[in-house]
Amino acid sequence: MPNAIIETRSPTRMDLDAIQSALRENKFDGWLFYDHHHRDPLAYRILGLDEASFVSRRWFYFIPAHSHPAKLVHRIESGKLDALPGSKAEYSSWQELEQKLETILAGSKRIAMQYSPRNAIMYISMVDAGTVELVRQLGKEIVSSADLVSQFEAVLTESQIATHYAAQQKLDGILQAGWQTMGQRTRSSLGTHEFDMVTWLLEAIEREGLSTDHGPNVSVGPNSADSHYEPTHASSKPIRPSDFVLIDIWARLANNPNAIWYDITWTGVVGREPTEREQLIFETVRNARDAAIAAIEKAFTANTPIAGYQADDASRELIRNAGFADQFTHRTGHNIGTSLHGNGANLDNLETHDTRLILPCTCFSVEPGIYFPSAYSGDSTAFGVRSEVNMITRPGKAVVTGPRQTELVRI
């Protein structure tokens, strides 16, 4: 569960026909894109615009479901949308902007924007409240573009899916070798510590032709109860026999901006068998992970729509019934794409109520966790367990892309 990192990528060509087909399928009259000072990175990627371009004035781009697009740009930045098809209108004053925006939206009623009611899915809410008010005052119904964004941001090509599997094979091998190295070092006179193992894993990632943005996380004992712990040279804890260890590791093929990430978390114990408490928590997390996987597999096999929140519910219900609801403090999973945290549906009904559908040809993590950051009644040891796998969906099928951890690693 690494922190989200904002990434940019090279512009790709907008698929106007596909966008208009999606608008008609969803019974939307159009999709209104709007930006000022790069407030909406989604718009740049979906439209194929340069994310690094200079933008000092507001622009609008409207794609209607049945006719030609229309642009509205400021006169001193009149060429801002010239790479896109459609007619162009220019403005200077705010009065002219509002009048011409009303003109280009004429005849359209139900309009998608990067908006989420009550900011429920904040990853989509890029349009400011004032602009929403303006469009509504023009007599338009604004609907969320959330599922449209998923379709044009999160759906992967076959070549992209292949890069995920290539990273999976390499990273799984690195992790297994890492456990072996950790065991050897803990049994030697030199020993090892968290940051030492992070350095070893990073060197292995580079040797295998992979890259990562930060991390990985090697978390010992109480540190495993912090789901976003990141060891540094100064804070690194020694890894000793009898310790509990969590490794969260993620990478993708290097030098390929279209490559898809692989992101996993495993846990283990050093030089001993797990305690009853550790075994109980691991089995609960493992079963919660598999419950979400099963719900997704069943839905795709039956061609039944499933939203991100529903997959989260399947996992969270099992942990709640086991009595550990308060210790499961994050969503069940996140979308994965060319960004580690992508713009498709997350498996989430805790941090957000994610109503976005899990679409075919998308990738995402499944990673429930239970954490005891301080001494818990019945166990004096602070620790946490998370079990993370990735899934890829296709029409009629959903699969886990790597091995599932079935028992705690004996290191």
C-alpha positions in Angstrom: 0.0 0.0 0.0 2.4 2.7 -1.1 1.4 6.3 -1.1 0.0 7.6 -4.4 2.5 9.3 -6.7 1.2 11.7 -9.4 2.8 10.8 -12.7 2.7 12.3 -16.2 3.0 10.5 -19.5 3.3 11.3 -23.2 0.1 12.5 -24.8 -1.9 9.9 -26.7 -4.4 10.6 -29.4 -8.0 11.2 -28.3 -10.4 8.6 -29.6 -13.4 10.8 -30.5 -15.5 8.0 -32.0 -15.1 5.9 -28.9 -15.9 8.8 -26.6 -19.1 9.7 -28.5 -20.1 6.0 -28.5 -19.7 5.9 -24.8 -21.7 9.0 -24.3 -24.6 7.6 -26.3 -24.4 4.3 -24.4 -24.7 6.2 -21.1 -27.4 8.5 -22.5 -25.3 11.6 -21.9 -25.8 14.6 -24.2 -22.1 15.4 -24.0 -18.9 15.6 -22.0 -17.6 19.0 -21.0 -13.9 19.3 -20.2 -12.6 22.4 -18.4 -9.3 23.5 -17.1 -7.4 26.4 -15.5 -3.8 26.1 -14.4 -3.8 22.3 -14.9 -6.4 21.7 -12.3 -7.7 18.6 -14.2 -4.9 16.2 -15.3 -7.5 13.7 -16.4 -8.7 16.1 -19.1 -5.2 16.4 -20.6 -4.6 12.6 -20.7 -8.1 11.7 -22.1 -7.9 14.5 -24.7 -4.2 13.8 -25.6 -3.0 17.3 -24.6 0.4 18.1 -23.4 0.3 18.0 -19.6 3.3 20.3 -19.3 2.0 23.1 -21.5 1.5 26.6 -20.1 -2.1 27.4 -19.2 -3.0 30.7 -17.6 -6.5 31.2 -18.8 -9.7 29.0 -18.7 -10.6 26.8 -21.6 -13.6 24.5 -22.3 -13.9 21.6 -24.7 -17.3 20.1 -25.3 -17.8 16.7 -27.0 -21.5 16.2 -27.8 -22.8 12.7 -28.3 -24.0 13.3 -31.8 -22.3 16.2 -33.4 -18.9 18.0 -33.8 -16.9 19.1 -30.7 -16.6 22.8 -29.8 -13.7 24.7 -28.2 -13.8 27.9 -26.1 -10.4 29.5 -25.4 -9.1 32.9 -24.3 -7.9 35.1 -27.1 -4.4 35.4 -25.7 -4.1 31.6 -25.6 -6.2 31.0 -28.7 -4.1 28.1 -29.9 -4.4 26.1 -26.7 -6.8 23.5 -28.1 -5.8 23.6 -31.8 -4.6 20.0 -31.7 -8.2 18.9 -31.1 -11.0 18.6 -33.7 -14.0 21.0 -33.6 -15.0 24.6 -34.0 -13.4 27.3 -32.0 -14.8 30.3 -30.2 -12.8 32.9 -28.4 -13.5 35.2 -25.4 -11.8 38.0 -23.5 -14.3 39.1 -20.8 -16.1 36.9 -18.3 -19.4 38.0 -19.8 -18.3 36.8 -23.2 -17.1 33.5 -21.8 -20.5 32.8 -20.2 -22.4 33.8 -23.3 -20.3 31.6 -25.6 -20.3 28.7 -23.2 -24.1 28.9 -23.3 -24.0 28.8 -27.1 -21.7 25.8 -27.4 -23.9 23.8 -24.9 -27.2 24.8 -26.6 -29.4 21.8 -27.2 -27.6 19.6 -24.6 -29.2 18.9 -21.3 -27.4 16.0 -19.5 -23.7 16.8 -19.4 -20.8 14.8 -17.9 -18.1 16.6 -16.1 -15.2 15.7 -13.8 -17.5 16.0 -10.8 -18.6 13.6 -8.0 -21.7 14.3 -6.0 -20.7 15.3 -2.4 -17.1 14.7 -3.5 -17.7 11.0 -2.8 -15.1 10.0 -5.3 -12.5 12.7 -4.9 -10.2 11.3 -7.6 -12.8 12.5 -10.1 -13.8 15.9 -8.6 -11.5 18.2 -10.6 -14.1 20.8 -11.5 -14.5 23.6 -8.9 -17.8 24.4 -7.3 -18.1 27.8 -9.0 -17.8 26.3 -12.5 -20.4 23.7 -11.6 -22.7 26.5 -10.5 -22.2 28.3 -13.7 -23.1 25.3 -15.9 -26.1 24.5 -13.8 -27.3 28.1 -14.1 -27.2 27.6 -17.9 -29.9 25.0 -17.3 -27.8 21.9 -17.5 -27.9 18.7 -15.5 -24.3 17.8 -14.5 -23.6 14.1 -14.1 -20.4 12.5 -13.0 -17.9 11.4 -15.7 -16.5 8.8 -13.2 -17.2 5.7 -15.3 -16.2 7.5 -18.5 -12.9 8.3 -17.0 -12.4 4.7 -16.0 -13.1 3.6 -19.6 -10.6 6.0 -21.1 -8.0 6.0 -18.4 -8.0 2.6 -16.8 -8.8 0.1 -19.7 -5.6 -1.6 -20.8 -4.4 -2.8 -24.1 -3.1 -6.4 -24.6 0.5 -5.1 -24.8 0.1 -3.2 -21.6 -1.3 -6.3 -19.9 1.8 -8.2 -21.1 4.0 -5.7 -19.3 2.2 -6.3 -16.1 2.8 -10.1 -16.3 6.5 -9.5 -17.2 6.9 -7.3 -14.1 5.0 -9.9 -12.0 7.3 -12.7 -13.0 10.4 -10.7 -12.2 9.2 -9.1 -8.9 7.8 -12.4 -7.5 11.3 -13.9 -8.0 12.9 -10.9 -6.3 10.6 -11.1 -3.3 11.3 -14.8 -2.8 15.1 -14.2 -3.1 14.7 -11.4 -0.6 13.1 -13.6 2.0 16.0 -16.1 1.6 18.6 -13.3 1.9 16.9 -11.9 4.9 17.0 -15.3 6.6 20.7 -15.8 5.8 21.6 -12.4 7.1 19.6 -12.8 10.4 21.4 -16.0 11.1 24.8 -14.5 10.4 27.0 -12.6 12.7 26.6 -9.4 10.6 22.7 -9.4 10.9 20.5 -7.0 8.9 17.9 -4.3 9.3 15.0 -2.8 7.4 16.8 -0.3 5.3 19.5 -2.8 4.5 16.9 -5.1 3.0 15.2 -2.2 1.2 18.6 -1.4 -0.5 19.0 -5.1 -1.4 15.5 -5.2 -3.0 16.1 -1.9 -4.9 19.3 -3.2 -6.3 17.6 -6.4 -7.4 14.7 -4.4 -9.0 17.3 -2.5 -11.1 19.2 -5.6 -12.1 16.0 -7.2 -13.4 15.2 -4.2 -15.7 12.4 -2.9 -13.4 11.9 0.5 -11.9 10.0 1.9 -8.9 9.1 5.4 -7.7 10.0 4.9 -4.0 10.1 2.1 -1.4 9.8 -0.8 -1.1 8.7 -1.1 2.5 10.3 -3.6 4.8 8.5 -3.3 8.2 9.5 -5.2 11.4 7.3 -5.8 14.4 5.3 -2.7 15.4 6.3 -1.0 12.1 4.2 -3.6 10.2 1.1 -2.0 12.0 1.8 1.2 10.1 0.3 0.6 6.6 2.4 3.5 5.1 5.6 3.0 7.0 8.8 3.7 5.1 12.1 2.9 6.7 15.0 5.3 6.3 18.7 4.8 7.1 18.2 6.8 10.3 15.0 5.1 11.5 15.7 1.6 10.3 15.0 -1.2 12.9 17.2 -4.4 13.1 15.6 -7.6 11.9 16.2 -10.3 14.4 15.2 -14.0 15.0 11.6 -14.2 16.3 10.6 -10.9 14.5 7.4 -10.5 12.5 8.1 -8.9 9.0 6.0 -7.3 6.3 7.3 -6.5 2.8 5.3 -4.3 0.4 7.0 -4.1 -3.0 6.0 -2.6 -6.3 7.7 -2.1 -9.7 7.1 -2.0 -13.5 9.3 -2.5 -16.6 11.9 0.3 -16.8 12.0 2.8 -19.6 8.4 2.1 -20.8 5.9 4.9 -19.9 3.0 2.6 -21.0 4.1 -0.3 -18.7 1.7 -1.4 -15.9 2.7 -1.8 -12.3 2.8 -4.9 -10.2 2.2 -4.3 -6.5 2.2 -7.0 -3.7 2.5 -7.4 0.0 3.6 -10.5 2.0 4.3 -11.2 5.6 6.4 -13.7 7.5 8.1 -14.7 10.8 11.9 -15.0 11.4 13.3 -18.3 12.7 10.1 -19.5 14.4 6.6 -20.6 14.0 3.8 -18.0 14.2 1.9 -17.4 17.4 -1.7 -18.3 17.6 -2.6 -14.6 17.4 -0.5 -14.0 14.3 -1.9 -17.1 12.6 -5.5 -16.0 13.4 -5.0 -12.6 12.0 -3.2 -13.8 8.9 -5.9 -16.4 8.2 -8.6 -13.7 8.6 -6.8 -11.3 6.2 -6.2 -14.1 3.7 -9.8 -15.2 3.8 -11.0 -11.6 3.4 -8.7 -11.2 0.4 -10.1 -14.4 -1.1 -13.7 -13.3 -0.5 -13.2 -10.1 -2.5 -11.5 -12.1 -5.3 -14.3 -14.6 -5.3 -17.0 -11.9 -5.6 -15.2 -10.3 -8.5 -14.6 -13.7 -10.3 -18.3 -14.6 -9.8 -19.5 -11.3 -11.2 -17.3 -11.5 -14.3 -18.1 -15.1 -15.0 -21.8 -14.2 -14.9 -21.2 -11.0 -16.8 -22.9 -9.2 -13.9 -21.7 -5.6 -13.2 -19.8 -5.1 -10.0 -18.8 -1.8 -8.5 -15.7 -1.1 -6.4 -17.7 -0.7 -3.2 -19.3 -4.1 -3.6 -15.9 -5.9 -3.8 -14.8 -4.0 -0.7 -18.0 -5.0 1.1 -17.2 -8.7 0.4 -13.8 -8.4 2.1 -14.8 -6.1 4.9 -17.8 -8.2 5.9 -15.6 -11.1 6.7 -13.2 -9.0 8.8 -16.2 -7.4 10.5 -17.7 -10.8 11.4 -14.4 -11.9 12.8 -14.5 -8.9 15.2 -11.7 -6.8 13.7 -13.6 -4.1 11.8 -11.9 -1.3 13.7 -8.4 -2.7 12.8 -9.2 -2.6 9.0 -8.5 1.0 8.4 -8.1 1.4 4.6 -9.9 0.4 1.4 -9.5 -3.2 0.1 -7.8 -2.2 -3.1 -6.8 0.4 -5.7 -6.8 0.6 -9.5 -3.4 0.0 -11.2 -2.3 1.4 -14.5 0.6 3.4 -15.8 0.3 5.1 -12.5 0.6 2.9 -9.5 -2.7 4.3 -8.2 -4.7 4.5 -11.4 -7.9 6.3 -12.3 -10.3 3.3 -12.5 -12.5 1.8 -9.7 -11.0 1.3 -6.3 -12.2 -1.5 -4.1 -13.5 1.0 -1.5 -16.6 1.4 0.7 -14.7 2.9 3.6 -12.6 5.9 2.6 -15.0 6.5 -0.3 -18.3 5.0 -1.6 -16.8 4.0 -5.0 -19.7 3.4 -7.3 -17.5 3.1 -10.4 -17.8 -0.2 -12.1 -14.8 -2.6 -12.3 -14.4 -2.7 -16.1 -13.0 -5.5 -18.3 -9.3 -5.2 -19.1 -8.4 -3.3 -16.0 -5.9 -4.0 -13.2 -6.2 -3.5 -9.5 -5.0 -4.6 -6.1 -6.8 -6.7 -3.5 -5.2 -6.0 -0.2 -7.1 -6.1 3.1 -5.2 -5.6 6.3 -5.6 -5.8 10.0 -3.4 -3.7 12.2 -2.6 -3.5 15.9 -0.5 -0.4 16.4 -0.3 -0.8 20.1 -0.5 -3.6 22.6 -3.9 -5.3 22.1 -5.8 -7.2 24.8 -4.6 -10.8 24.7 -1.3 -10.0 22.9 1.5 -7.8 24.0 3.0 -7.5 20.5 2.1 -4.7 18.1 2.0 -5.9 14.5 -0.1 -5.8 11.3 -0.9 -8.2 8.5 -1.7 -7.2 4.9 -2.0 -9.7 2.0 -1.9 -8.0 -1.4 -2.4 -9.5 -4.9 -3.3 -8.0 -8.2 -6.1 -8.9 -10.5 -6.8 -8.3 -14.2 -10.3 -8.6 -15.7 -11.4 -9.5 -19.2 -14.8 -10.0 -20.6 -16.3 -13.0 -18.8 -13.2 -13.6 -16.6 -11.2 -12.2 -13.7 -7.9 -13.6 -12.6 -5.2 -13.1 -9.9 -2.0 -12.3 -11.8 0.5 -13.8 -9.4 0.8 -16.3 -6.5 -1.5 -15.9 -3.5 0.1 -16.1 -0.1 -1.6 -19.0 1.8 0.5 -19.1 4.9 3.0 -16.9 6.7 6.5 -17.1 5.3 9.0 -18.9 7.5 12.1 -16.9 7.2 
